[in-house]
Amino acid sequence: MAYVRDSLGRDEHIVEVATKHWIVFVPGVIIALVGVGAFVSLYPEVRIWPIFSFLPLVWGIIEYITTEFVVTNRKIVAKVGVISRITIEQRLEKIDSVRVIQGIFGRMLNYGTIIVAGSGISETAVPRIADPIAFRQKIESATEGSVFPGGRSSSSRGRNHQYASATTGAGGRQEYWERNERQQREREGWLLSAVLPDGKIVRFELPFDGRSQTIGRSTREADFVLNEESVSRLHARFDQSVGLVWIADLGSLNHTFVNEVEVKAEPVVLRLTDRIRLGGVNLTISTL
């Protein structure tokens, strides 16, 4: 963690450390076992080349040891790679999004890719991170502790309070705080209202707690259940990060649409005014 320690400023401390998942060792272990088997079965005709089968395992160990990915009380710091190095240093208040991508095995074994995007940096992916959902929640908690709603620091919050008191009358102050309360309700969560083809309305609460939640026809697997034939067993997934909500299609038969634009390989960031369609079911978004 030498790189991270060198980047810490005064009164800055580490909040959470992400680690590589043990899955990074699996390809190397498999290749090494094949090499050992070849060495045993072909010795003495073959003596040297099976030794090289251990190189992928060594590389996996190096990747595990040298990857540094932490969140501090001020920023995210990451160092990925040995020969070709990628580094990230992004202040929490300038982070636009932190996404987690998990495939089937990733969800089963609890690992995934964390993608960080923010002002001044392009999207940077850190693959094969253990327990990525928990690490993303730590980033969100640290962000909420250092950022005032709307991307302003806590010191800006005090200045805005003074500004509202000094420059507006009683009516203006009332409007100011009502707007802030409304924005706070929007940050607490959304209410999803699904209109089925028969006219029945089903509502789901989507709290902003950092969890990923699925929607589909399966009563056993989906978090939000829509009993409608045009909806797949697991149709779509809502992901959350740093105050943003994405929707991702999970390979549904009748597809997922946002404002009548199909959601394809990349998840789509949702807004309060967006209209969602899952097969033949329309969903609208409102505040809780």
N, C-alpha and C positions, 0 to 999 in steps of 0.2 A: 504494500500500500504506500510505497514511497512517493509515487506521483501525487496521490491524493493528499498525503500529509504536507507535501511541499506547497500545495495550492491553497491550504487553509489560511484564512485571514485572522485578524485579531478578533477574539471573542466568538470565533466560529467553531462549531463542533459537529461531529458526525452523528446523524440521526439514525440512519439505517444503511446496512451494507448488503448489496446483492451478490450472490455467488452463482457460479456456473453450475448447471445440473450435471449429475453423474452421467447423463446420456452422452456427454462429450467423449467418454472413454469407450463406449460400446463398439464403434467401428474399429478402433485400434485393438481392442481385446479380441474381436472376432478374427481380424487379420493376423494377429500374433498367434492365436491358437492354430490357424491354418498353417502358419509357418513352422510352428513346433511339430505339428503332425507330419508335414512334409519332411522335416529334418529327421524325425524318428524313423519314418518308413523308407526314406531314400538313402540314409547314411550307409556306407561312406561315400557313395557316388556323388551325393550333393552335400556340401559342408558349409558353404559360405552364404549363398543367397537367402536362406531362411532368416538369417540375422536381420536383413533389411525389413522383414515383416513387422519388426517391433517399432519402426519409425513412426507409423501413424499413432501408436499408443503414446510414444514420447511426445509427439506434437500435441496430442490431447491433454497430456499433463501440463505442458508448457502453457497452453491456452487457458487451462483451469487456474494456474498459478498467477499468470501475468494479467488477467482481466481484472480491472478495478472499476467498480460501478457503485457509487454511494450517493446518498442525499444528505446534505448538511442542513443546518438551520437557515442557510442563505442561498444555496445553489445545488445543482446537480453536477457531479464530476464523474467522468467516465474515461477510461483508457482501454481500447480494444486493439489487439494485434501485437505482433512481435516485430516482424520485418517491416510490414506496411502497417503503420500505426494510425488509428483514428482516435482523436480526443474530443471530449465535450466538456465545456464549462459554461453553464447557463444559469443565470440568476432565476430564482423561483418565480418572481413576479413577471418575468419575460417568457415563461413557458406557455406556449399556446395549447399543446396537447401532449398527452402520454398515452399511447395505445399499446394494447397487448394483443398479439396474434398467437393463437394456439390451434394446432391441428388436432386430429382425433387422438393421436398418441400423446400429444402435449397435454391435453385435458386429462387423459388417463394417468399420466405419470407426473403431472403438475410441473410442466416447464413450458416456456414459450419465448417469443421474441418481443422485446420492449422497444417501441419506436418513439423517439423524443423529437418534437418539433417546437420551434420557438422563434422569436424575433431575432433576426441576424444569423440564424443557422438553418441549414437544410435538414430534412428528416434524417435521423441517424438511427440505425437499427442495431440492437445488441442481442444476438441470438442465444438460445439455449440457456436462459436464466431460470433458476429454480424459484418456484412459488412467485410467478410474475404478478399475479393479481394483488397479493399482499404488499409487494414492493411498490406497485402503482398506488395503492391506498396510502402508503407511507409518504409518497411524494405529494399526494393530494392533501394529506393532513399537514405536512410541512408548509405547503403553499397557502392553505387556509390560515395558518398561524402567522404568516408573514405578509400576506397580501390582503388589502381591503377590497371588497367587491368592485369589479370594473378595472382591476389591474393597478389600483393605487395602494401605496404602502400605508402602514398604520399611522405614520406621521402625517401623511396626506389626509387621512381621515379626520384628524384633529383640526387641520387647517380648513377642511371643507365645512366642518361643524361651525367653526368661527366665521367662515365666510357666509354661511347661510344665515347666521344670527345677525351679522353686522350689516349685510347688504340687502336683506329682505324684510318686509313687514311681517305681521302675524300671519296674514293669509299666505304669503310666500313661504314662510317657514313650515306652515301646515302642509302645503303642497309638496314641499321638499321631502318631508319625512313620510308622507303618504306614498310618494314615489319610491322611496327607499324600502318601505315595508312591502310594497308590491313586488319590487325586485327580489327581496328576501324570500317571499313566497315562491317566486319563480325558481329560486335556487334550491328550495327544499325538495322539489320534485314536480313531476307532471302527472296528469290524469289522461290516460289513453282511452278514448271512446271508440269502440268498434261497432259498426253498423252492419249486421248480417243481411244477406239477401232477402230474408223474410221480414225485415224491418226491426228485428229485435236488436236492442243495444246492450252491449257488454262493456263494462268499464274495468280498467286495471290501474292501480297506482304504481307509478315508477319513481320511487324515492331516489334522491341523489346521494346514494351511500357507497358508490364506487363499484357495486357488484354488476356483473354481466348477467342478463336475464333473457331467457329464450321465450319465444312465442310460437305456438303450433297447435296441432290437433291432438297430440298425445297427452292423455291425462296423467301419465306416469313420468314423462320426461320433460315436458314443457313447463316453464314457470307460469306463463299466461296461456290459458287453454281457450282455443276457438273451435267449437264443434261445428265445423263447416267443411264440406267435401273438397272445396277448391283450395283449402289450406293444407299444406304438407304436415307430416308428423312433427318435425322440427323445421319450421319455416324460416324464421329469422332470429337474430340475436341483437339485443340492445347492449352496447358497451358504453362505459362512462370513464371520463378522465378530465381532471382539472376544470370542472364546470361544463364540459361538453358531453353530448350524447351522440353516439353513432348507431346506425343500423346496418347490419351485415346480413346478406342472404346466405342461407345454409344449404344451398343446392336444391331449393324448392322446385317443384314441378311447374307451378304457375307463376313463379318469380315474385320479386318484391319491387315495388315502385314507390318513389318519392316524387310527388308533384308530376306523376305520370312519366317519370324518367326511370328506367330500370336500374336497379342496384346490381352491379355486376361483380367483378373481382374485388374492387376496393370498397370498403364501408363508406357510408355517406353521413356527414355531420347533419344532425337534425336541428331545426329551429322551431320555435313555438307556433309559427304560422304554417308549417309544412303539412301536407296531406299525404298519408301513407296508404298504400293498397297492397294487401296480401292476397293474391288470387282474386276472388270476388268479394273480399271484405275490405271496406274502407275504414281507416282510422283517422281520427282528429286528435290534436294535442291541446290541452288546456292546463292551467295551473291547478295545484291541489287546493 
